[in-house]
Amino acid sequence: MYNFLLLNFDDEMVNDIIVATENLRTFIKAELDKSRRCYLDKLSTELVTAFGLLPPNKANELLYKSLEQLLAALTDFIKKIYSQQKNSRNKLQKKKFENEWIIVD
């Protein structure tokens, strides 16, 4: 079912994954609340620890589960941001411009 678990990661791929995780954490850090930032810090630490201590199959499994959780957290975050933007766009503010009502962002 999970072809991902069958992959063998070399050191370069592991480093790329860790760098990508850190870059993602840096990108969304400013937008997320403290509990989510703690989650991403924990995820980064677990990934580094897993690839250093676990057999490759277990490390791959942990990586897959961690990425699934990260995807779920990011999906929730994107939905939340989209909802906030959608709500703010739908608000009509009463400003008159040449006898017409306009929508103001």
Wavefront OBJ file of the C-alpha trace (Angstrom):
o trace
v 0.000 0.000 0.000
v 2.742 2.458 0.896
v 5.357 2.345 -1.836
v 7.056 5.171 0.026
v 8.148 2.739 2.742
v 10.094 0.681 0.230
v 12.407 3.534 -0.727
v 15.980 3.499 0.470
v 17.220 6.956 1.378
v 20.863 7.831 0.952
v 22.549 10.548 3.043
v 21.931 13.233 0.433
v 18.201 12.463 0.290
v 17.967 12.494 4.088
v 19.718 15.868 4.191
v 17.361 17.205 1.509
v 14.350 16.055 3.534
v 15.700 17.637 6.713
v 16.525 20.898 4.908
v 13.077 20.947 3.286
v 11.442 20.377 6.668
v 13.471 23.204 8.209
v 12.677 25.523 5.287
v 8.989 24.748 5.601
v 9.119 25.349 9.349
v 10.820 28.687 8.776
v 8.279 29.695 6.130
v 5.174 29.065 8.227
v 6.648 29.861 11.641
v 5.426 33.444 11.572
v 1.885 32.364 10.688
v 1.365 29.530 13.128
v 0.520 29.664 16.787
v 2.934 28.480 19.464
v 1.580 24.934 19.702
v 2.015 24.330 15.980
v 5.526 25.772 16.054
v 6.321 23.329 18.867
v 4.951 20.506 16.713
v 7.237 21.424 13.812
v 10.251 21.652 16.129
v 9.377 18.217 17.497
v 8.960 16.849 13.965
v 12.390 18.125 12.907
v 13.998 16.631 16.016
v 12.255 13.288 15.508
v 13.363 13.114 11.886
v 16.998 13.764 12.754
v 16.876 11.251 15.616
v 15.062 8.637 13.541
v 17.538 8.684 10.695
v 20.429 8.491 13.119
v 19.186 5.655 15.330
v 16.532 3.575 13.598
v 16.852 0.953 10.877
v 15.952 2.382 7.444
v 12.498 0.745 7.292
v 11.464 2.135 10.677
v 12.887 5.555 9.827
v 10.975 5.547 6.526
v 7.778 4.586 8.336
v 8.243 7.373 10.891
v 8.987 9.843 8.106
v 5.837 8.832 6.234
v 3.659 9.195 9.349
v 5.273 12.525 10.218
v 4.714 13.846 6.709
v 1.076 12.717 6.818
v 0.622 14.623 10.092
v 2.393 17.647 8.666
v 0.165 17.537 5.582
v -2.930 17.427 7.798
v -1.682 20.391 9.861
v -0.850 22.392 6.731
v -4.221 21.557 5.170
v -5.994 22.864 8.273
v -3.799 25.964 8.241
v -4.504 26.666 4.553
v -8.255 26.196 5.068
v -8.146 28.587 8.041
v -6.249 31.261 6.088
v -8.495 30.834 3.036
v -11.597 31.155 5.206
v -10.264 34.331 6.829
v -9.451 35.863 3.438
v -12.813 34.856 1.996
v -14.680 36.373 4.952
v -12.777 39.649 4.736
v -13.445 39.941 0.986
v -17.165 39.391 1.457
v -17.587 42.321 3.838
v -19.147 45.357 2.309
v -17.883 48.579 3.743
v -19.945 51.668 3.281
v -17.827 53.999 1.246
v -19.348 56.145 -1.374
v -17.618 56.838 -4.643
v -19.580 58.769 -7.250
v -22.925 57.674 -5.778
v -22.031 53.949 -5.895
v -21.230 51.475 -3.142
v -17.880 49.775 -3.489
v -16.269 46.747 -1.880
v -13.149 47.636 0.070
v -10.578 45.009 1.032
l 1 2 3 4 5 6 7 8 9 10 11 12 13 14 15 16 17 18 19 20 21 22 23 24 25 26 27 28 29 30 31 32 33 34 35 36 37 38 39 40 41 42 43 44 45 46 47 48 49 50 51 52 53 54 55 56 57 58 59 60 61 62 63 64 65 66 67 68 69 70 71 72 73 74 75 76 77 78 79 80 81 82 83 84 85 86 87 88 89 90 91 92 93 94 95 96 97 98 99 100 101 102 103 104 105
